[in-house]
Amino acid sequence: MKKIFILTGEPSGDKLAYKVISKLKKNSPNPNIEYSCVGGKHLNSLGIKSIFDLEEITYIGFTSVLLNIFKIKNKINKTVEEVIKFNPDILFSVDSPDFTLRVAEKVKKLNNKIKTVHYVAPQVWVWREGRVKKFKNYLDHILLLFDFEKKYFDKENIPNTFVGHPLLEQEIKNKIDISNIVSSDKKIISLFCGSRSSEVNLLLPILIDFINMMNAKSDNFTFVFHATDANKNLISEKINNTNVENVEVISEENIKKQILDKSIFAVSKSGTVSLEICSAKVPSIIIYKMNFLNFLIVKMLVKIKFANIINIINNKEIIPELIQKECNAKEIYNSVVYFLKNPELMKKQIIDCEETLTKIRSKSSSSDEASAVLTKFLIG
């Protein structure tokens, strides 16, 4: 029987891995595959048990990592021990490179026969390009979300495959009546304040102030926060402590997609969710804020001008970015109102984003392409 150990480091990676393994289970010529993992609820729904709770290793920011460094080291060593004991044919690591790739490196040193496949290449085009040289010592294959990343790994002769970005996959699901969630006579503005509590705690108060400013101008809007199951209660509790009434908090994926499709605008924290917004043809602005120490460290290390992937690919600001001190309610309000008053600007942003997305879509889907690579390793 073939074995695969799936290694994730946060909920988004758990979700990505779930899509790939679902396709593998459906399409693989070998149905007799045994799995183990470090994962969350998505992998668990496939009957794959995690060796420990994913929340135990989900940290954000340099300071959080430093404060939890001994816990992380302990979890890395424990994970390596469990992988070696399981003795898989493939160690399939997904994103979260500070955790997953450290495990992969140690595993490869202890058992070179285990094939290591990593999904979501570390963003070496943002910082620490020199890491690529190390990767070839312990990665057998790397799966790329963006075609422009190939040159970095080709240069070091690391086998790689461009699989495309999973957020661009068109999932067809049953339509749900959302009239009981948002009134048809209200215009929807979608809000994304992040999946981690640290992001929510920083960005949510700013967005509530922005909503109050919008409500002082007009009562034509409904504001919908796109939450995760994990942070829905946190967001709801904070909103319930305000006097804002025209706000909804949604965590169910299919409903979120339909809400986004009907939105006239979106305000989103910097991250890959921006691709989902662009794919839905919704104009947007990007916001982000972090504590001052983390910001200083990032400023010293990164080598790109923009935070958003659409802007990075184009090397110009297609989607406005409000970062750090510009990430405040007044600036967000001014930007949103300016766009809403100038529909031709919203139309141009949508066109520019769609042209960019055509460059980063794969031939089929990211999960199909990734599962095909895993199948080749299993057969080989």
C-alpha positions as CSV (number, residue, x, y, z in Angstrom):
1,M,0.0,0.0,0.0
2,K,1.3,3.5,-0.9
3,K,1.5,6.1,1.8
4,I,1.2,10.0,1.8
5,F,1.9,12.3,4.7
6,I,0.2,15.7,4.2
7,L,1.8,18.5,6.0
8,T,0.1,21.9,6.5
9,G,0.7,24.8,8.8
10,E,-2.5,26.8,8.9
11,P,-6.2,26.6,7.8
12,S,-5.7,27.9,4.3
13,G,-3.1,25.2,3.7
14,D,-5.5,22.6,5.1
15,K,-8.1,23.8,2.6
16,L,-5.7,23.7,-0.4
17,A,-4.5,20.2,0.6
18,Y,-8.1,19.0,0.9
19,K,-8.8,20.0,-2.7
20,V,-5.7,18.2,-4.0
21,I,-6.3,15.0,-2.0
22,S,-10.0,15.0,-3.0
23,K,-8.9,15.0,-6.7
24,L,-6.3,12.4,-6.0
25,K,-8.8,10.1,-4.3
26,K,-11.1,10.5,-7.3
27,N,-8.6,10.2,-10.1
28,S,-5.7,8.1,-8.9
29,P,-5.4,4.7,-10.6
30,N,-4.4,3.4,-7.1
31,P,-7.2,3.7,-4.6
32,N,-5.2,1.9,-1.9
33,I,-3.4,4.9,-0.4
34,E,-2.9,5.4,3.3
35,Y,-2.8,8.9,4.7
36,S,-1.6,10.7,7.8
37,C,-1.3,14.5,8.3
38,V,-0.8,17.7,10.2
39,G,-4.1,19.3,9.1
40,G,-7.4,20.7,10.1
41,K,-11.1,20.2,9.6
42,H,-10.9,19.9,5.8
43,L,-8.5,17.0,5.7
44,N,-10.3,15.5,8.7
45,S,-13.5,15.5,6.6
46,L,-11.7,13.1,4.3
47,G,-11.1,10.7,7.2
48,I,-7.5,11.8,7.5
49,K,-6.6,12.3,11.2
50,S,-4.1,14.9,12.2
51,I,-1.3,14.0,14.6
52,F,-2.1,17.3,16.6
53,D,-4.3,20.3,16.5
54,L,-3.4,22.7,13.7
55,E,-4.0,25.7,15.9
56,E,-0.9,24.7,17.9
57,I,1.4,25.8,15.1
58,T,-0.6,28.7,13.5
59,Y,1.4,31.9,14.3
60,I,1.6,35.2,12.4
61,G,4.3,37.8,12.3
62,F,7.9,37.8,13.3
63,T,7.3,38.7,16.9
64,S,4.8,35.9,17.3
65,V,7.2,33.4,15.9
66,L,10.0,34.6,18.2
67,L,7.7,34.4,21.3
68,N,6.8,30.9,20.4
69,I,10.1,29.7,19.0
70,F,10.5,26.8,21.5
71,K,7.0,25.5,20.9
72,I,7.6,25.6,17.1
73,K,10.9,23.7,17.4
74,N,9.2,21.1,19.5
75,K,6.4,20.7,17.0
76,I,8.8,20.5,14.1
77,N,10.8,17.7,15.9
78,K,7.6,15.9,16.9
79,T,6.3,16.1,13.3
80,V,9.6,14.8,11.9
81,E,9.4,11.9,14.3
82,E,5.9,11.0,13.2
83,V,6.7,11.3,9.5
84,I,9.7,8.9,9.8
85,K,7.6,6.5,11.9
86,F,4.8,6.6,9.2
87,N,7.4,6.1,6.5
88,P,5.4,7.6,3.5
89,D,6.2,7.3,-0.2
90,I,5.5,11.0,-0.4
91,L,5.7,13.9,2.0
92,F,3.3,16.4,0.6
93,S,3.9,19.8,2.2
94,V,1.6,22.8,1.6
95,D,2.5,26.4,2.1
96,S,3.6,27.7,5.6
97,P,7.3,27.2,4.6
98,D,8.7,28.3,8.0
99,F,7.1,25.1,9.4
100,T,6.6,22.7,6.5
101,L,9.9,23.1,4.8
102,R,11.9,22.8,8.0
103,V,10.1,19.5,8.6
104,A,10.8,18.4,5.0
105,E,14.5,19.2,5.3
106,K,14.9,17.2,8.5
107,V,12.9,14.3,7.0
108,K,15.0,14.2,3.9
109,K,18.2,13.9,5.9
110,L,16.8,11.0,7.9
111,N,15.2,9.1,5.0
112,N,16.3,10.1,1.5
113,K,13.8,7.6,-0.1
114,I,10.8,9.7,1.0
115,K,9.8,11.9,-2.0
116,T,9.1,15.5,-1.0
117,V,6.6,17.6,-3.0
118,H,5.8,21.1,-1.9
119,Y,2.7,23.0,-3.0
120,V,2.8,26.9,-3.0
121,A,6.4,27.9,-3.6
122,P,7.9,30.3,-1.0
123,Q,7.7,33.8,-2.3
124,V,11.4,34.1,-3.1
125,W,10.6,37.0,-5.5
126,V,9.6,39.0,-2.4
127,W,12.6,38.3,-0.1
128,R,15.4,35.8,0.6
129,E,15.9,34.6,-3.0
130,G,19.0,32.8,-1.8
131,R,16.8,30.2,-0.1
132,V,16.3,28.5,-3.5
133,K,19.8,27.0,-3.4
134,K,18.9,25.1,-0.2
135,F,15.6,23.8,-1.6
136,K,17.3,21.5,-4.1
137,N,18.9,19.6,-1.2
138,Y,15.6,18.4,0.1
139,L,12.7,19.1,-2.4
140,D,12.1,16.6,-5.2
141,H,9.4,18.8,-6.8
142,I,7.8,22.1,-6.3
143,L,4.3,23.2,-7.4
144,L,4.0,26.9,-8.5
145,L,1.0,29.1,-8.3
146,F,2.4,31.7,-10.7
147,D,4.1,31.1,-14.0
148,F,6.7,33.9,-13.5
149,E,8.1,31.9,-10.5
150,K,9.5,29.2,-12.8
151,K,12.7,31.1,-13.6
152,Y,13.8,31.1,-9.9
153,F,13.6,27.3,-9.6
154,D,14.7,26.5,-13.2
155,K,17.9,28.4,-12.4
156,E,18.8,25.9,-9.7
157,N,17.5,22.9,-11.7
158,I,14.7,22.2,-9.2
159,P,11.9,20.2,-10.9
160,N,8.8,22.3,-10.8
161,T,5.3,22.5,-12.3
162,F,3.1,25.6,-12.8
163,V,-0.3,24.5,-11.5
164,G,-2.1,27.9,-11.3
165,H,-3.8,29.5,-8.4
166,P,-6.6,27.6,-6.6
167,L,-8.6,30.7,-6.0
168,L,-9.2,31.0,-9.7
169,E,-10.9,27.6,-9.9
170,Q,-14.6,28.0,-10.9
171,E,-16.5,25.9,-8.4
172,I,-20.1,25.3,-9.5
173,K,-22.4,24.8,-6.5
174,N,-26.1,25.0,-5.9
175,K,-27.5,28.5,-5.7
176,I,-28.7,29.5,-2.3
177,D,-31.4,32.1,-1.6
178,I,-29.6,35.0,0.1
179,S,-32.5,37.4,0.2
180,N,-32.9,36.7,3.9
181,I,-29.3,37.7,4.5
182,V,-29.1,40.9,2.4
183,S,-32.0,43.1,1.2
184,S,-32.4,43.4,-2.5
185,D,-32.8,47.1,-2.3
186,K,-29.4,47.6,-0.6
187,K,-26.0,47.7,-2.4
188,I,-23.5,45.2,-1.0
189,I,-19.9,46.1,0.0
190,S,-17.9,43.1,0.9
191,L,-15.3,43.4,3.7
192,F,-12.3,41.0,4.3
193,C,-10.4,41.6,7.6
194,G,-8.3,38.5,7.5
195,S,-8.4,34.9,8.9
196,R,-6.2,35.4,11.9
197,S,-7.3,36.9,15.2
198,S,-4.4,39.3,15.2
199,E,-5.5,40.7,11.8
200,V,-9.1,41.0,12.9
201,N,-8.1,42.8,16.1
202,L,-6.2,45.4,14.1
203,L,-8.4,45.9,11.0
204,L,-11.9,45.4,12.3
205,P,-12.1,48.6,14.4
206,I,-10.9,50.6,11.4
207,L,-13.5,49.0,9.2
208,I,-16.3,49.6,11.7
209,D,-15.3,53.3,11.8
210,F,-15.4,53.3,7.9
211,I,-18.9,51.8,8.0
212,N,-20.1,54.5,10.3
213,M,-18.7,57.1,8.0
214,M,-20.4,55.5,5.0
215,N,-23.7,55.3,7.0
216,A,-23.5,59.0,7.8
217,K,-23.4,59.6,4.0
218,S,-26.1,57.1,2.9
219,D,-28.4,54.3,4.1
220,N,-28.2,52.4,0.7
221,F,-25.5,49.9,1.7
222,T,-25.2,46.6,3.4
223,F,-21.7,45.6,4.6
224,V,-20.9,41.9,4.7
225,F,-17.8,40.6,6.5
226,H,-16.4,37.4,4.9
227,A,-15.3,35.4,7.9
228,T,-13.9,31.9,8.5
229,D,-15.6,29.5,10.8
230,A,-12.8,30.1,13.3
231,N,-13.1,33.9,13.5
232,K,-16.8,34.4,12.8
233,N,-17.7,34.6,16.5
234,L,-14.8,37.0,17.2
235,I,-16.0,39.4,14.4
236,S,-19.7,39.1,15.4
237,E,-19.0,39.8,19.1
238,K,-17.0,43.0,18.2
239,I,-19.8,44.2,15.9
240,N,-22.5,43.4,18.5
241,N,-20.7,45.8,20.8
242,T,-21.3,48.7,18.4
243,N,-24.5,50.4,17.3
244,V,-24.0,49.4,13.6
245,E,-27.0,47.5,12.3
246,N,-26.5,47.2,8.5
247,V,-23.7,44.6,8.9
248,E,-23.7,40.8,8.3
249,V,-21.0,38.2,9.1
250,I,-20.9,35.2,6.8
251,S,-18.6,32.1,7.0
252,E,-20.3,29.6,4.7
253,E,-18.2,29.3,1.5
254,N,-21.0,29.1,-1.0
255,I,-22.9,32.0,0.5
256,K,-19.8,34.1,0.6
257,K,-19.2,33.5,-3.1
258,Q,-22.7,34.5,-4.0
259,I,-22.5,37.6,-1.7
260,L,-19.2,38.6,-3.4
261,D,-20.7,38.1,-6.9
262,K,-23.5,40.5,-6.0
263,S,-21.2,43.1,-4.4
264,I,-20.6,46.5,-6.0
265,F,-17.2,46.9,-4.2
266,A,-14.8,45.2,-1.8
267,V,-12.4,46.3,0.9
268,S,-9.9,43.6,1.5
269,K,-6.8,43.0,3.6
270,S,-3.7,42.3,1.6
271,G,-3.5,38.6,0.6
272,T,-4.5,36.0,-2.0
273,V,-8.2,36.6,-1.4
274,S,-7.7,39.6,-3.7
275,L,-7.5,37.1,-6.6
276,E,-11.0,35.8,-5.7
277,I,-12.3,39.3,-5.7
278,C,-10.8,40.0,-9.1
279,S,-12.1,36.8,-10.4
280,A,-15.6,37.8,-9.4
281,K,-15.1,41.1,-11.3
282,V,-15.6,43.2,-8.3
283,P,-13.6,46.5,-7.9
284,S,-11.7,46.8,-4.7
285,I,-9.0,48.5,-2.6
286,I,-6.4,46.7,-0.4
287,I,-5.7,47.5,3.2
288,Y,-3.1,46.2,5.7
289,K,-1.6,47.1,9.0
290,M,0.8,45.3,11.4
291,N,2.6,46.3,14.6
292,F,5.4,48.7,14.1
293,L,8.2,46.3,14.9
294,N,7.0,43.8,12.3
295,F,6.6,46.6,9.8
296,L,10.2,47.7,10.2
297,I,11.5,44.2,9.8
298,V,9.4,43.7,6.6
299,K,10.5,47.0,5.2
300,M,14.2,46.0,5.6
301,L,13.7,42.6,4.1
302,V,11.3,42.8,1.2
303,K,12.4,43.8,-2.3
304,I,9.1,44.6,-4.0
305,K,7.2,47.9,-4.1
306,F,3.7,46.5,-3.7
307,A,1.7,44.2,-1.4
308,N,-0.9,43.0,-3.8
309,I,-0.1,40.2,-6.3
310,I,-2.0,41.9,-9.1
311,N,0.1,45.1,-8.6
312,I,3.3,43.0,-8.3
313,I,2.7,41.2,-11.6
314,N,2.0,44.5,-13.4
315,N,4.7,46.4,-11.5
316,K,2.2,49.3,-11.0
317,E,-0.8,50.0,-8.8
318,I,-3.9,48.5,-10.5
319,I,-5.6,48.1,-7.1
320,P,-5.0,51.0,-4.6
321,E,-3.1,49.9,-1.5
322,L,-3.6,51.6,1.9
323,I,-0.8,50.3,4.1
324,Q,0.2,51.2,7.7
325,K,-0.6,54.8,8.4
326,E,-2.8,55.1,5.3
327,C,-4.8,52.2,6.6
328,N,-7.4,54.3,8.5
329,A,-11.1,54.8,8.3
330,K,-10.9,58.3,6.6
331,E,-8.6,57.1,3.8
332,I,-10.7,54.0,3.2
333,Y,-13.8,56.1,3.1
334,N,-12.3,58.6,0.7
335,S,-11.0,55.8,-1.7
336,V,-14.3,53.9,-1.7
337,V,-16.4,57.0,-2.3
338,Y,-14.1,58.2,-5.1
339,F,-14.5,54.9,-6.9
340,L,-18.3,54.8,-6.4
341,K,-18.5,58.3,-7.9
342,N,-16.3,57.2,-10.9
343,P,-17.8,54.0,-12.4
344,E,-15.3,54.3,-15.4
345,L,-12.4,53.8,-12.9
346,M,-14.1,50.7,-11.5
347,K,-14.6,49.3,-15.0
348,K,-11.0,49.9,-15.9
349,Q,-9.7,48.1,-12.8
350,I,-11.9,45.1,-13.6
351,I,-10.6,45.0,-17.2
352,D,-6.9,45.3,-16.0
353,C,-7.4,42.6,-13.4
354,E,-9.1,40.2,-15.8
355,E,-6.2,40.6,-18.3
356,T,-3.8,39.8,-15.4
357,L,-5.8,36.7,-14.3
358,T,-5.6,35.2,-17.8
359,K,-1.8,35.0,-17.3
360,I,-2.0,33.0,-14.1
361,R,-4.8,30.5,-14.8
362,S,-3.7,26.9,-15.4
363,K,-4.9,24.7,-18.2
364,S,-7.3,22.8,-16.0
365,S,-7.3,23.6,-12.3
366,S,-4.7,23.9,-9.6
367,S,-5.9,20.9,-7.7
368,D,-6.1,18.7,-10.8
369,E,-2.5,19.7,-11.9
370,A,-1.2,19.1,-8.4
371,S,-2.9,15.7,-8.0
372,A,-1.5,14.7,-11.4
373,V,2.1,15.3,-10.1
374,L,1.4,13.3,-6.9
375,T,0.1,10.4,-9.1
376,K,3.3,10.4,-11.2
377,F,5.3,10.0,-8.0
378,L,3.1,7.2,-6.8
379,I,3.4,5.3,-10.0
380,G,7.1,6.0,-10.4
